Amino acid sequence: MPKSRIELTEAEWAIIKAVWEAEPCTAPDIREKLQRKTAWTYSTVRTLMDRMVMKGLLAAEKVRHLTIYRSAVTREQAQRGELFYALKHAFNGALTPMVQCLLDAGKLSAAELDELESLIKAKRKGAKKLADPTTNNA
């Protein structure tokens, strides 16, 4: 079972993305998939994948002489871990400056801004519902 806060290295990101696209897969499958992007040997890929198994990021199953790998974390879990890592380290845990930075840095369309606004409104509505003692939450 992976730790609650997933933090992946750059190499682990490369591996997990390739696994998500090809699972179930073997280390040679992943080496071949990453061959253009990296100069990693089979032993490097295998070592990284075995370490990721130990960290709870991948699951491994021996089938005869092959080791079959599958992801043990979802994209959402990995993305959330990366986001919380940035929030903690780059913004000292302050969400508003992080969101402001993202808004300032990106060219957001009107549709994207509308979607973000809808998400905030839905979150606010849910928070109000939880805070209202007259609401039956049972």
The first five atom37 places (N, CA, C, CB, O) and aatype in JSON, in Angstrom:
{
  "aatype": [12, 14, 11, 15, 1, 9, 6, 10, 16, 6, 0, 6, 17, 0, 9, 9, 11, 0, 19, 17, 6, 0, 6, 14, 4, 16, 0, 14, 3, 9, 1, 6, 11, 10, 5, 1, 11, 16, 0, 17, 16, 18, 15, 16, 19, 1, 16, 10, 12, 3, 1, 12, 19, 12, 11, 7, 10, 10, 0, 0, 6, 11, 19, 1, 8, 10, 16, 9, 18, 1, 15, 0, 19, 16, 1, 6, 5, 0, 5, 1, 7, 6, 10, 13, 18, 0, 10, 11, 8, 0, 13, 2, 7, 0, 10, 16, 14, 12, 19, 5, 4, 10, 10, 3, 0, 7, 11, 10, 15, 0, 0, 6, 10, 3, 6, 10, 6, 15, 10, 9, 11, 0, 11, 1, 11, 7, 0, 11, 11, 10, 0, 3, 14, 16, 16, 2, 2, 0],
  "atom_mask": [
    [1, 1, 1, 1, 1],
    [1, 1, 1, 1, 1],
    [1, 1, 1, 1, 1],
    [1, 1, 1, 1, 1],
    [1, 1, 1, 1, 1],
    [1, 1, 1, 1, 1],
    [1, 1, 1, 1, 1],
    [1, 1, 1, 1, 1],
    [1, 1, 1, 1, 1],
    [1, 1, 1, 1, 1],
    [1, 1, 1, 1, 1],
    [1, 1, 1, 1, 1],
    [1, 1, 1, 1, 1],
    [1, 1, 1, 1, 1],
    [1, 1, 1, 1, 1],
    [1, 1, 1, 1, 1],
    [1, 1, 1, 1, 1],
    [1, 1, 1, 1, 1],
    [1, 1, 1, 1, 1],
    [1, 1, 1, 1, 1],
    [1, 1, 1, 1, 1],
    [1, 1, 1, 1, 1],
    [1, 1, 1, 1, 1],
    [1, 1, 1, 1, 1],
    [1, 1, 1, 1, 1],
    [1, 1, 1, 1, 1],
    [1, 1, 1, 1, 1],
    [1, 1, 1, 1, 1],
    [1, 1, 1, 1, 1],
    [1, 1, 1, 1, 1],
    [1, 1, 1, 1, 1],
    [1, 1, 1, 1, 1],
    [1, 1, 1, 1, 1],
    [1, 1, 1, 1, 1],
    [1, 1, 1, 1, 1],
    [1, 1, 1, 1, 1],
    [1, 1, 1, 1, 1],
    [1, 1, 1, 1, 1],
    [1, 1, 1, 1, 1],
    [1, 1, 1, 1, 1],
    [1, 1, 1, 1, 1],
    [1, 1, 1, 1, 1],
    [1, 1, 1, 1, 1],
    [1, 1, 1, 1, 1],
    [1, 1, 1, 1, 1],
    [1, 1, 1, 1, 1],
    [1, 1, 1, 1, 1],
    [1, 1, 1, 1, 1],
    [1, 1, 1, 1, 1],
    [1, 1, 1, 1, 1],
    [1, 1, 1, 1, 1],
    [1, 1, 1, 1, 1],
    [1, 1, 1, 1, 1],
    [1, 1, 1, 1, 1],
    [1, 1, 1, 1, 1],
    [1, 1, 1, 0, 1],
    [1, 1, 1, 1, 1],
    [1, 1, 1, 1, 1],
    [1, 1, 1, 1, 1],
    [1, 1, 1, 1, 1],
    [1, 1, 1, 1, 1],
    [1, 1, 1, 1, 1],
    [1, 1, 1, 1, 1],
    [1, 1, 1, 1, 1],
    [1, 1, 1, 1, 1],
    [1, 1, 1, 1, 1],
    [1, 1, 1, 1, 1],
    [1, 1, 1, 1, 1],
    [1, 1, 1, 1, 1],
    [1, 1, 1, 1, 1],
    [1, 1, 1, 1, 1],
    [1, 1, 1, 1, 1],
    [1, 1, 1, 1, 1],
    [1, 1, 1, 1, 1],
    [1, 1, 1, 1, 1],
    [1, 1, 1, 1, 1],
    [1, 1, 1, 1, 1],
    [1, 1, 1, 1, 1],
    [1, 1, 1, 1, 1],
    [1, 1, 1, 1, 1],
    [1, 1, 1, 0, 1],
    [1, 1, 1, 1, 1],
    [1, 1, 1, 1, 1],
    [1, 1, 1, 1, 1],
    [1, 1, 1, 1, 1],
    [1, 1, 1, 1, 1],
    [1, 1, 1, 1, 1],
    [1, 1, 1, 1, 1],
    [1, 1, 1, 1, 1],
    [1, 1, 1, 1, 1],
    [1, 1, 1, 1, 1],
    [1, 1, 1, 1, 1],
    [1, 1, 1, 0, 1],
    [1, 1, 1, 1, 1],
    [1, 1, 1, 1, 1],
    [1, 1, 1, 1, 1],
    [1, 1, 1, 1, 1],
    [1, 1, 1, 1, 1],
    [1, 1, 1, 1, 1],
    [1, 1, 1, 1, 1],
    [1, 1, 1, 1, 1],
    [1, 1, 1, 1, 1],
    [1, 1, 1, 1, 1],
    [1, 1, 1, 1, 1],
    [1, 1, 1, 1, 1],
    [1, 1, 1, 0, 1],
    [1, 1, 1, 1, 1],
    [1, 1, 1, 1, 1],
    [1, 1, 1, 1, 1],
    [1, 1, 1, 1, 1],
    [1, 1, 1, 1, 1],
    [1, 1, 1, 1, 1],
    [1, 1, 1, 1, 1],
    [1, 1, 1, 1, 1],
    [1, 1, 1, 1, 1],
    [1, 1, 1, 1, 1],
    [1, 1, 1, 1, 1],
    [1, 1, 1, 1, 1],
    [1, 1, 1, 1, 1],
    [1, 1, 1, 1, 1],
    [1, 1, 1, 1, 1],
    [1, 1, 1, 1, 1],
    [1, 1, 1, 1, 1],
    [1, 1, 1, 1, 1],
    [1, 1, 1, 1, 1],
    [1, 1, 1, 0, 1],
    [1, 1, 1, 1, 1],
    [1, 1, 1, 1, 1],
    [1, 1, 1, 1, 1],
    [1, 1, 1, 1, 1],
    [1, 1, 1, 1, 1],
    [1, 1, 1, 1, 1],
    [1, 1, 1, 1, 1],
    [1, 1, 1, 1, 1],
    [1, 1, 1, 1, 1],
    [1, 1, 1, 1, 1],
    [1, 1, 1, 1, 1],
    [1, 1, 1, 1, 1]
  ],
  "atom_positions": [
    [[0.85, -1.19, 0.0], [0.0, 0.0, 0.0], [0.89, 1.24, 0.0], [-0.96, 0.0, 1.23], [1.81, 1.34, 0.81]],
    [[0.62, 2.21, -0.91], [1.45, 3.4, -0.99], [1.23, 4.31, 0.21], [1.17, 4.15, -2.28], [0.19, 4.26, 0.88]],
    [[2.24, 5.15, 0.46], [2.1, 6.12, 1.55], [1.01, 7.12, 1.18], [3.43, 6.84, 1.84], [0.67, 7.27, 0.01]],
    [[0.46, 7.8, 2.18], [-0.68, 8.68, 1.94], [-0.31, 9.85, 1.02], [-1.22, 9.21, 3.26], [-1.13, 10.26, 0.2]],
    [[0.89, 10.37, 1.14], [1.34, 11.45, 0.26], [2.34, 10.86, -0.71], [1.96, 12.64, 1.07], [3.45, 10.49, -0.33]],
    [[1.95, 10.77, -1.95], [2.79, 10.19, -2.98], [3.69, 11.26, -3.55], [1.94, 9.53, -4.09], [3.22, 12.3, -4.02]],
    [[5.0, 11.01, -3.52], [5.97, 11.91, -4.11], [6.85, 11.1, -5.03], [6.81, 12.66, -3.02], [7.55, 10.18, -4.59]],
    [[6.83, 11.43, -6.31], [7.6, 10.7, -7.3], [8.77, 11.54, -7.79], [6.71, 10.28, -8.47], [8.67, 12.76, -7.92]],
    [[9.88, 10.87, -8.06], [11.02, 11.53, -8.67], [10.72, 11.69, -10.16], [12.35, 10.73, -8.43], [9.75, 11.14, -10.66]],
    [[11.56, 12.43, -10.85], [11.38, 12.61, -12.3], [11.45, 11.26, -13.02], [12.46, 13.57, -12.86], [10.66, 11.0, -13.93]],
    [[12.37, 10.41, -12.61], [12.5, 9.08, -13.23], [11.26, 8.23, -12.94], [13.77, 8.36, -12.7], [10.78, 7.52, -13.82]],
    [[10.74, 8.31, -11.72], [9.54, 7.55, -11.37], [8.33, 8.03, -12.17], [9.25, 7.66, -9.87], [7.47, 7.23, -12.55]],
    [[8.25, 9.33, -12.42], [7.17, 9.86, -13.26], [7.24, 9.26, -14.65], [7.23, 11.4, -13.34], [6.22, 8.85, -15.21]],
    [[8.43, 9.2, -15.22], [8.6, 8.62, -16.56], [8.13, 7.17, -16.57], [10.07, 8.71, -17.02], [7.42, 6.74, -17.48]],
    [[8.53, 6.42, -15.56], [8.17, 5.0, -15.47], [6.65, 4.84, -15.27], [8.93, 4.31, -14.3], [6.02, 4.07, -16.0]],
    [[6.08, 5.54, -14.31], [4.67, 5.33, -13.99], [3.78, 5.73, -15.16], [4.27, 6.13, -12.74], [2.77, 5.07, -15.42]],
    [[4.13, 6.8, -15.88], [3.35, 7.19, -17.05], [3.39, 6.1, -18.12], [3.88, 8.51, -17.63], [2.37, 5.79, -18.74]],
    [[4.56, 5.51, -18.32], [4.69, 4.43, -19.3], [3.91, 3.2, -18.85], [6.17, 4.06, -19.51], [3.29, 2.52, -19.67]],
    [[3.93, 2.91, -17.56], [3.17, 1.77, -17.03], [1.68, 2.01, -17.21], [3.5, 1.53, -15.53], [0.96, 1.1, -17.64]],
    [[1.19, 3.2, -16.89], [-0.23, 3.5, -17.05], [-0.69, 3.26, -18.5], [-0.52, 4.95, -16.64], [-1.81, 2.81, -18.73]],
    [[0.17, 3.56, -19.45], [-0.18, 3.39, -20.87], [-0.12, 1.93, -21.31], [0.74, 4.22, -21.74], [-0.81, 1.56, -22.26]],
    [[0.69, 1.1, -20.65], [0.96, -0.24, -21.17], [0.6, -1.38, -20.22], [2.39, -0.35, -21.51], [0.82, -2.54, -20.56]],
    [[0.06, -1.08, -19.05], [-0.14, -2.15, -18.07], [-1.21, -3.15, -18.48], [-0.5, -1.56, -16.74], [-2.19, -2.79, -19.13]],
    [[-1.02, -4.39, -18.09], [0.16, -4.96, -17.41], [1.34, -5.01, -18.37], [-0.15, -6.36, -16.87], [1.17, -5.16, -19.58]],
    [[2.54, -4.88, -17.81], [3.73, -4.79, -18.65], [4.94, -5.37, -17.94], [3.99, -3.34, -19.05], [4.89, -5.7, -16.76]],
    [[6.03, -5.48, -18.69], [7.29, -5.97, -18.13], [8.32, -4.85, -18.19], [7.8, -7.24, -18.91], [8.09, -3.83, -18.84]],
    [[9.44, -5.02, -17.52], [10.51, -4.03, -17.56], [11.03, -3.83, -19.0], [11.67, -4.46, -16.64], [11.27, -2.69, -19.39]],
    [[11.2, -4.9, -19.79], [11.62, -4.67, -21.18], [10.6, -3.85, -21.98], [11.85, -6.01, -21.87], [10.99, -3.04, -22.82]],
    [[9.31, -4.05, -21.71], [8.28, -3.23, -22.37], [8.5, -1.75, -22.07], [6.86, -3.67, -21.92], [8.45, -0.91, -22.97]],
    [[8.75, -1.45, -20.81], [8.91, -0.06, -20.38], [10.22, 0.51, -20.91], [8.88, 0.04, -18.83], [10.25, 1.67, -21.33]],
    [[11.28, -0.28, -20.91], [12.56, 0.19, -21.46], [12.38, 0.56, -22.93], [13.65, -0.9, -21.32], [12.86, 1.6, -23.37]],
    [[11.68, -0.27, -23.67], [11.44, 0.0, -25.09], [10.6, 1.26, -25.28], [10.75, -1.21, -25.75], [10.86, 2.07, -26.16]],
    [[9.59, 1.41, -24.44], [8.7, 2.57, -24.52], [9.45, 3.87, -24.23], [7.53, 2.42, -23.54], [9.15, 4.9, -24.82]],
    [[10.44, 3.82, -23.33], [11.18, 5.02, -22.93], [12.49, 5.2, -23.69], [11.46, 4.96, -21.44], [13.23, 6.15, -23.43]],
    [[12.79, 4.3, -24.6], [14.08, 4.29, -25.28], [14.42, 5.63, -25.94], [14.1, 3.2, -26.32], [15.57, 6.08, -25.86]],
    [[13.46, 6.27, -26.59], [13.72, 7.55, -27.26], [14.01, 8.67, -26.27], [12.53, 7.93, -28.14], [14.84, 9.53, -26.52]],
    [[13.31, 8.65, -25.14], [13.42, 9.73, -24.15], [14.62, 9.57, -23.23], [12.16, 9.8, -23.32], [15.18, 10.56, -22.75]],
    [[15.02, 8.33, -22.98], [16.11, 8.08, -22.03], [17.14, 7.15, -22.66], [15.57, 7.47, -20.7], [16.88, 6.51, -23.68]],
    [[18.27, 7.1, -22.06], [19.3, 6.15, -22.5], [19.43, 5.03, -21.48], [20.67, 6.88, -22.71], [20.49, 4.43, -21.34]],
    [[18.34, 4.75, -20.77], [18.37, 3.77, -19.7], [18.55, 2.36, -20.25], [17.11, 3.85, -18.87], [17.96, 1.98, -21.26]],
    [[19.36, 1.6, -19.55], [19.53, 0.19, -19.86], [18.4, -0.6, -19.21], [20.92, -0.33, -19.39], [17.65, -0.08, -18.39]],
    [[18.31, -1.86, -19.59], [17.3, -2.74, -18.97], [17.5, -2.77, -17.46], [17.39, -4.17, -19.55], [16.53, -2.68, -16.71]],
    [[18.75, -2.89, -17.01], [18.99, -3.01, -15.56], [18.57, -1.74, -14.82], [20.47, -3.31, -15.29], [18.11, -1.81, -13.68]],
    [[18.73, -0.59, -15.44], [18.3, 0.67, -14.81], [16.78, 0.69, -14.66], [18.77, 1.89, -15.64], [16.26, 1.02, -13.6]],
    [[16.08, 0.33, -15.74], [14.61, 0.32, -15.7], [14.13, -0.69, -14.67], [14.03, -0.01, -17.09], [13.23, -0.39, -13.89]],
    [[14.72, -1.86, -14.67], [14.3, -2.92, -13.73], [14.55, -2.47, -12.29], [15.07, -4.23, -14.02], [13.7, -2.68, -11.42]],
    [[15.69, -1.87, -12.03], [16.0, -1.39, -10.68], [15.0, -0.33, -10.24], [17.43, -0.82, -10.61], [14.49, -0.37, -9.12]],
    [[14.71, 0.63, -11.13], [13.73, 1.67, -10.8], [12.37, 1.07, -10.51], [13.62, 2.69, -11.95], [11.7, 1.45, -9.55]],
    [[11.96, 0.13, -11.35], [10.64, -0.48, -11.17], [10.58, -1.29, -9.88], [10.29, -1.37, -12.36], [9.57, -1.26, -9.18]],
    [[11.63, -2.01, -9.56], [11.65, -2.78, -8.31], [11.62, -1.85, -7.09], [12.91, -3.68, -8.25], [10.97, -2.16, -6.09]],
    [[12.31, -0.73, -7.17], [12.26, 0.25, -6.08], [10.86, 0.84, -5.94], [13.29, 1.38, -6.31], [10.39, 1.1, -4.83]],
    [[10.2, 1.05, -7.08], [8.83, 1.58, -7.05], [7.87, 0.56, -6.44], [8.37, 1.96, -8.46], [6.89, 0.95, -5.8]],
    [[8.15, -0.73, -6.62], [7.35, -1.77, -5.97], [7.53, -1.65, -4.46], [7.76, -3.19, -6.46], [6.56, -1.71, -3.71]],
    [[8.78, -1.48, -4.02], [9.06, -1.37, -2.58], [8.41, -0.12, -1.97], [10.58, -1.33, -2.35], [8.03, -0.13, -0.8]],
    [[8.27, 0.93, -2.76], [7.64, 2.16, -2.29], [6.11, 2.1, -2.37], [8.14, 3.35, -3.1], [5.42, 3.01, -1.9]],
    [[5.58, 1.03, -2.96], [4.13, 0.9, -3.07], [3.54, 1.6, -4.27], [0.0, 0.0, 0.0], [2.32, 1.79, -4.34]],
    [[4.38, 2.01, -5.23], [3.9, 2.71, -6.41], [3.51, 1.76, -7.53], [4.96, 3.68, -6.91], [2.63, 2.06, -8.34]],
    [[4.17, 0.6, -7.58], [3.88, -0.45, -8.55], [3.61, -1.75, -7.82], [5.04, -0.61, -9.56], [4.07, -1.95, -6.69]],
    [[2.87, -2.63, -8.47], [2.68, -3.99, -7.97], [3.36, -4.92, -8.96], [1.14, -4.35, -7.81], [3.33, -4.69, -10.16]],
    [[3.99, -5.98, -8.44], [4.7, -6.92, -9.3], [4.22, -8.33, -9.03], [6.23, -6.82, -9.08], [3.93, -8.7, -7.89]],
    [[4.12, -9.1, -10.1], [3.7, -10.5, -10.0], [4.62, -11.34, -10.86], [2.2, -10.68, -10.43], [4.83, -11.04, -12.04]],
    [[5.18, -12.4, -10.27], [6.05, -13.33, -11.0], [5.19, -14.32, -11.76], [7.03, -14.06, -10.05], [4.35, -15.0, -11.17]],
    [[5.39, -14.41, -13.07], [4.72, -15.39, -13.9], [5.82, -16.12, -14.66], [3.66, -14.73, -14.89], [6.39, -15.6, -15.61]],
    [[6.1, -17.34, -14.2], [7.24, -18.12, -14.7], [8.51, -17.31, -14.57], [7.02, -18.54, -16.18], [8.91, -16.97, -13.45]],
    [[9.15, -16.98, -15.67], [10.41, -16.24, -15.59], [10.23, -14.74, -15.8], [11.38, -16.78, -16.62], [11.22, -14.0, -15.84]],
    [[8.99, -14.28, -15.93], [8.72, -12.86, -16.15], [8.15, -12.2, -14.89], [7.75, -12.68, -17.31], [7.46, -12.84, -14.1]],
    [[8.45, -10.93, -14.74], [7.81, -10.13, -13.7], [6.86, -9.19, -14.42], [8.86, -9.35, -12.81], [7.27, -8.4, -15.28]],
    [[5.6, -9.27, -14.05], [4.56, -8.42, -14.64], [4.27, -7.29, -13.65], [3.25, -9.25, -14.96], [4.02, -7.52, -12.47]],
    [[4.3, -6.07, -14.17], [4.07, -4.89, -13.34], [2.74, -4.23, -13.66], [5.21, -3.88, -13.52], [2.28, -4.22, -14.8]],
    [[2.14, -3.69, -12.61], [0.93, -2.88, -12.72], [1.08, -1.68, -11.79], [-0.37, -3.72, -12.37], [1.83, -1.73, -10.81]],
    [[0.37, -0.62, -12.1], [0.42, 0.54, -11.21], [-0.33, 0.21, -9.92], [-0.18, 1.8, -11.91], [-1.32, -0.52, -9.93]],
    [[0.16, 0.77, -8.85], [-0.51, 0.61, -7.55], [-1.09, 1.94, -7.09], [0.48, 0.06, -6.49], [-1.7, 2.03, -6.02]],
    [[-0.9, 2.97, -7.91], [-1.46, 4.29, -7.63], [-2.13, 4.8, -8.9], [-0.36, 5.29, -7.13], [-1.73, 4.46, -10.01]],
    [[-3.14, 5.61, -8.72], [-3.84, 6.2, -9.85], [-3.16, 7.5, -10.27], [-5.32, 6.44, -9.5], [-2.35, 8.07, -9.53]],
    [[-3.51, 7.96, -11.45], [-3.01, 9.27, -11.91], [-3.41, 10.35, -10.91], [-3.56, 9.61, -13.32], [-2.62, 11.23, -10.58]],
    [[-4.65, 10.27, -10.44], [-5.16, 11.29, -9.52], [-4.35, 11.3, -8.22], [-6.64, 11.04, -9.22], [-4.04, 12.37, -7.7]],
    [[-4.01, 10.13, -7.7], [-3.22, 10.07, -6.47], [-1.83, 10.68, -6.69], [-3.08, 8.62, -5.99], [-1.34, 11.43, -5.85]],
    [[-1.21, 10.36, -7.82], [0.12, 10.89, -8.12], [0.07, 12.39, -8.35], [0.71, 10.18, -9.34], [0.94, 13.13, -7.87]],
    [[-0.94, 12.85, -9.08], [-1.08, 14.29, -9.32], [-1.33, 15.04, -8.03], [-2.22, 14.55, -10.32], [-0.77, 16.12, -7.81]],
    [[-2.18, 14.49, -7.18], [-2.47, 15.13, -5.9], [-1.2, 15.23, -5.05], [-3.57, 14.34, -5.13], [-0.94, 16.26, -4.42]],
    [[-0.41, 14.16, -5.04], [0.85, 14.19, -4.29], [1.79, 15.26, -4.8], [0.0, 0.0, 0.0], [2.42, 15.97, -4.02]],
    [[1.88, 15.38, -6.12], [2.74, 16.4, -6.73], [2.25, 17.8, -6.39], [2.79, 16.21, -8.25], [3.05, 18.7, -6.1]],
    [[0.94, 17.98, -6.44], [0.36, 19.27, -6.13], [0.61, 19.67, -4.68], [-1.14, 19.25, -6.42], [0.98, 20.81, -4.39]],
    [[0.4, 18.73, -3.76], [0.63, 19.03, -2.34], [2.12, 19.26, -2.05], [0.1, 17.9, -1.46], [2.47, 20.04, -1.17]],
    [[2.98, 18.58, -2.79], [4.43, 18.8, -2.64], [4.76, 20.24, -3.03], [5.24, 17.8, -3.51], [5.48, 20.93, -2.3]],
    [[4.24, 20.7, -4.18], [4.48, 22.07, -4.63], [3.87, 23.07, -3.65], [3.91, 22.29, -6.04], [4.49, 24.09, -3.32]],
    [[2.66, 22.78, -3.19], [2.0, 23.68, -2.24], [2.85, 23.83, -0.97], [0.59, 23.14, -1.88], [3.05, 24.94, -0.48]],
    [[3.34, 22.72, -0.46], [4.13, 22.73, 0.77], [5.48, 23.42, 0.57], [4.35, 21.31, 1.26], [5.87, 24.26, 1.38]],
    [[6.19, 23.06, -0.5], [7.57, 23.52, -0.66], [7.7, 24.88, -1.35], [8.35, 22.5, -1.43], [8.55, 25.68, -0.99]],
    [[6.86, 25.14, -2.34], [7.0, 26.38, -3.1], [6.15, 27.52, -2.52], [6.63, 26.15, -4.55], [6.46, 28.7, -2.71]],
    [[5.07, 27.16, -1.82], [4.14, 28.19, -1.35], [3.93, 28.14, 0.16], [2.8, 28.05, -2.06], [2.99, 28.75, 0.67]],
    [[4.78, 27.41, 0.87], [4.68, 27.3, 2.32], [3.29, 26.9, 2.79], [5.08, 28.6, 2.97], [2.85, 27.32, 3.86]],
    [[2.59, 26.1, 1.98], [1.27, 25.62, 2.35], [0.14, 26.59, 2.11], [0.0, 0.0, 0.0], [-1.0, 26.29, 2.44]],
    [[0.43, 27.75, 1.53], [-0.6, 28.77, 1.3], [-1.24, 28.57, -0.08], [0.01, 30.2, 1.41], [-0.59, 28.76, -1.11]],
    [[-2.5, 28.18, -0.08], [-3.2, 27.85, -1.31], [-3.48, 29.07, -2.19], [-4.5, 27.17, -0.98], [-3.3, 29.0, -3.41]],
    [[-3.9, 30.18, -1.61], [-4.28, 31.35, -2.4], [-3.13, 31.86, -3.28], [-4.75, 32.46, -1.48], [-3.36, 32.11, -4.47]],
    [[-1.9, 32.02, -2.76], [-0.81, 32.46, -3.64], [-0.51, 31.44, -4.75], [0.45, 32.7, -2.83], [-0.1, 31.83, -5.85]],
    [[-0.7, 30.17, -4.47], [-0.47, 29.15, -5.49], [-1.5, 29.29, -6.61], [-0.53, 27.74, -4.87], [-1.14, 29.26, -7.79]],
    [[-2.76, 29.42, -6.26], [-3.81, 29.58, -7.26], [-3.6, 30.87, -8.04], [-5.21, 29.56, -6.59], [-3.77, 30.9, -9.26]],
    [[-3.24, 31.94, -7.34], [-2.98, 33.23, -8.01], [-1.84, 33.08, -9.01], [-2.64, 34.33, -6.97], [-1.91, 33.62, -10.12]],
    [[-0.81, 32.37, -8.64], [0.32, 32.12, -9.54], [-0.13, 31.36, -10.78], [1.42, 31.34, -8.81], [0.26, 31.71, -11.9]],
    [[-0.95, 30.33, -10.59], [-1.45, 29.56, -11.72], [-2.34, 30.41, -12.63], [-2.23, 28.34, -11.23], [-2.25, 30.31, -13.85]],
    [[-3.18, 31.24, -12.03], [-4.05, 32.11, -12.81], [-3.24, 33.14, -13.61], [-5.06, 32.82, -11.89], [-3.54, 33.42, -14.77]],
    [[-2.2, 33.69, -12.98], [-1.37, 34.69, -13.64], [-0.49, 34.08, -14.72], [-0.5, 35.4, -12.61], [-0.23, 34.72, -15.74]],
    [[-0.04, 32.86, -14.52], [0.91, 32.23, -15.43], [0.25, 31.65, -16.68], [1.65, 31.15, -14.72], [0.87, 31.6, -17.75]],
    [[-1.0, 31.22, -16.54], [-1.65, 30.55, -17.65], [-2.59, 31.47, -18.42], [0.0, 0.0, 0.0], [-3.14, 32.42, -17.87]],
    [[-2.74, 31.15, -19.69], [-3.74, 31.86, -20.5], [-5.0, 31.02, -20.46], [-3.24, 32.1, -21.99], [-5.15, 30.07, -21.23]],
    [[-5.88, 31.38, -19.57], [-7.1, 30.61, -19.39], [-8.21, 31.16, -20.28], [-7.53, 30.63, -17.92], [-8.4, 32.37, -20.4]],
    [[-8.93, 30.25, -20.9], [-10.07, 30.65, -21.72], [-11.25, 31.0, -20.82], [-10.45, 29.52, -22.72], [-11.25, 30.7, -19.62]],
    [[-12.24, 31.63, -21.41], [-13.45, 31.95, -20.65], [-14.11, 30.67, -20.16], [-14.44, 32.76, -21.52], [-14.64, 30.63, -19.04]],
    [[-14.09, 29.63, -20.98], [-14.7, 28.35, -20.58], [-13.96, 27.75, -19.38], [-14.69, 27.35, -21.77], [-14.59, 27.2, -18.48]],
    [[-12.64, 27.84, -19.38], [-11.87, 27.31, -18.24], [-12.14, 28.11, -16.97], [-10.36, 27.32, -18.56], [-12.29, 27.54, -15.89]],
    [[-12.22, 29.42, -17.1], [-12.53, 30.26, -15.95], [-13.94, 29.95, -15.43], [-12.41, 31.75, -16.32], [-14.15, 29.9, -14.22]],
    [[-14.9, 29.75, -16.34], [-16.26, 29.37, -15.93], [-16.26, 28.05, -15.18], [-17.19, 29.29, -17.16], [-16.96, 27.89, -14.18]],
    [[-15.48, 27.1, -15.68], [-15.41, 25.79, -15.03], [-14.8, 25.91, -13.63], [-14.58, 24.81, -15.88], [-15.29, 25.3, -12.68]],
    [[-13.75, 26.7, -13.5], [-13.14, 26.91, -12.18], [-14.14, 27.59, -11.24], [-11.85, 27.77, -12.3], [-14.24, 27.22, -10.07]],
    [[-14.85, 28.56, -11.74], [-15.85, 29.25, -10.93], [-16.95, 28.29, -10.47], [-16.48, 30.41, -11.73], [-17.39, 28.35, -9.33]],
    [[-17.37, 27.39, -11.36], [-18.39, 26.39, -11.01], [-17.88, 25.44, -9.93], [-18.8, 25.59, -12.25], [-18.62, 25.08, -9.01]],
    [[-16.62, 25.05, -10.04], [-16.03, 24.16, -9.02], [-16.01, 24.84, -7.66], [-14.61, 23.75, -9.42], [-16.32, 24.22, -6.64]],
    [[-15.65, 26.12, -7.64], [-15.6, 26.87, -6.37], [-17.0, 27.03, -5.79], [-14.94, 28.26, -6.59], [-17.2, 26.86, -4.59]],
    [[-17.97, 27.35, -6.65], [-19.35, 27.49, -6.18], [-19.88, 26.18, -5.61], [-20.26, 27.97, -7.32], [-20.55, 26.17, -4.57]],
    [[-19.58, 25.07, -6.28], [-20.03, 23.76, -5.79], [-19.38, 23.43, -4.46], [-19.72, 22.66, -6.83], [-20.02, 22.9, -3.56]],
    [[-18.1, 23.75, -4.33], [-17.39, 23.49, -3.07], [-17.97, 24.35, -1.96], [-15.88, 23.77, -3.23], [-18.15, 23.88, -0.83]],
    [[-18.26, 25.61, -2.27], [-18.83, 26.52, -1.27], [-20.22, 26.03, -0.84], [-18.92, 27.96, -1.83], [-20.55, 26.06, 0.34]],
    [[-21.01, 25.59, -1.8], [-22.35, 25.08, -1.51], [-22.26, 23.85, -0.6], [-23.1, 24.73, -2.83], [-23.03, 23.73, 0.35]],
    [[-21.33, 22.95, -0.89], [-21.13, 21.77, -0.05], [-20.68, 22.12, 1.35], [0.0, 0.0, 0.0], [-21.1, 21.5, 2.32]],
    [[-19.82, 23.13, 1.46], [-19.33, 23.57, 2.77], [-20.45, 24.19, 3.59], [-18.18, 24.57, 2.61], [-20.53, 23.98, 4.8]],
    [[-21.31, 24.95, 2.93], [-22.45, 25.56, 3.63], [-23.41, 24.48, 4.13], [-23.2, 26.55, 2.71], [-23.94, 24.58, 5.24]],
    [[-23.62, 23.47, 3.31], [-24.52, 22.38, 3.68], [-23.99, 21.65, 4.92], [-24.69, 21.4, 2.5], [-24.76, 21.3, 5.81]],
    [[-22.69, 21.43, 4.98], [-22.07, 20.76, 6.14], [-22.15, 21.63, 7.39], [-20.62, 20.41, 5.84], [-22.3, 21.12, 8.5]],
    [[-22.04, 22.94, 7.2], [-22.05, 23.85, 8.34], [-23.44, 24.13, 8.88], [-21.4, 25.13, 7.96], [-23.58, 24.6, 10.01]],
    [[-24.47, 23.86, 8.09], [-25.84, 24.15, 8.48], [-26.37, 23.03, 9.4], [-26.74, 24.3, 7.23], [-26.57, 21.91, 8.94]],
    [[-26.59, 23.33, 10.71], [-27.06, 22.3, 11.65], [-28.47, 21.82, 11.36], [-26.99, 22.83, 13.06], [-28.87, 20.76, 11.85]],
    [[-29.25, 22.58, 10.58], [-30.62, 22.16, 10.29], [-30.68, 21.16, 9.14], [-31.48, 23.37, 9.94], [-31.72, 20.55, 8.9]],
    [[-29.55, 20.98, 8.44], [-29.51, 20.02, 7.35], [-29.33, 18.63, 7.92], [-28.37, 20.36, 6.36], [-28.49, 18.42, 8.8]],
    [[-30.1, 17.68, 7.42], [-29.97, 16.3, 7.87], [-28.86, 15.63, 7.09], [-31.31, 15.52, 7.71], [-29.04, 15.35, 5.9]],
    [[-27.72, 15.37, 7.71], [-26.57, 14.75, 7.06], [-26.49, 13.27, 7.33], [-25.29, 15.42, 7.5], [-25.46, 12.65, 7.06]],
    [[-27.53, 12.66, 7.86], [-27.48, 11.25, 8.21], [-27.71, 10.36, 7.03], [-28.48, 10.95, 9.26], [-27.7, 9.14, 7.17]]
  ]
}
